């Protein structure tokens, strides 16, 4: 049986910001779904780039953190931060 989900995401850009630096990624695999929300800190240098790179790293590496009925979310987040 195939399950289809509709995902809704909204983020509001601050009034004094030239762009919204928030970001998100949804990964749906056969055995699990992952939902990540990134709060891009507008006052931080290269905040948008950091969220974009984090998404790229997570998409590329997330499968390494899954084993039967266990997902090492803390490990993935630690390694993403190190990246």
C-alpha positions in Angstrom: 0.0 0.0 0.0 1.4 3.4 -1.0 0.9 6.3 1.3 1.0 9.8 -0.2 1.5 12.7 2.1 1.1 16.4 1.5 3.7 18.5 3.3 3.2 22.2 4.0 6.0 24.5 4.9 5.9 28.2 5.6 8.4 30.7 6.9 8.2 34.4 7.3 11.1 36.6 6.4 11.9 39.3 9.0 11.0 42.8 8.1 14.6 44.0 8.2 16.0 41.1 6.2 16.8 41.1 2.4 16.1 37.4 2.1 14.6 34.5 4.2 17.4 32.3 5.3 15.2 29.5 6.8 15.2 26.2 5.0 13.9 22.7 5.2 14.3 19.2 3.7 12.0 16.2 3.8 13.5 12.7 3.1 11.1 9.8 2.6 12.6 6.4 2.4 10.9 3.0 2.4 11.3 2.5 6.2 11.4 6.0 7.5 10.8 9.7 6.9 13.0 12.6 8.1 11.9 16.2 8.5 14.5 18.9 9.0 13.8 22.5 9.7 16.7 25.0 9.7 16.4 28.4 11.3 18.6 30.6 9.3 20.0 33.2 11.6 19.9 36.4 9.7 22.5 38.1 11.8 25.0 35.2 11.2 27.4 35.5 8.4 26.6 33.0 5.5 23.6 31.7 7.3 21.8 30.8 4.0 24.9 29.0 2.7 25.1 27.0 6.0 21.5 25.8 5.7 22.1 24.9 2.0 25.3 23.0 2.8 23.6 21.2 5.7 20.8 20.0 3.4 23.3 18.8 0.8 25.3 16.8 3.4 22.1 15.3 5.0 20.7 14.2 1.6 24.1 12.6 0.6 24.8 10.9 4.0 21.5 10.1 5.8 21.4 6.4 4.7 24.6 5.7 6.7 22.8 6.5 9.9 20.0 4.0 9.4 20.1 0.4 10.5 17.1 -1.9 11.0 14.5 0.0 13.1 17.1 2.5 14.4 18.1 5.9 13.0 21.1 7.6 14.6 19.6 11.1 14.3 22.1 12.6 16.9 25.0 11.2 15.0 23.7 12.6 11.7 23.2 16.0 13.3 26.7 16.0 14.9 28.4 15.1 11.7 26.3 17.7 9.8 27.4 20.3 12.2 31.1 19.2 11.9 30.7 19.4 8.1 
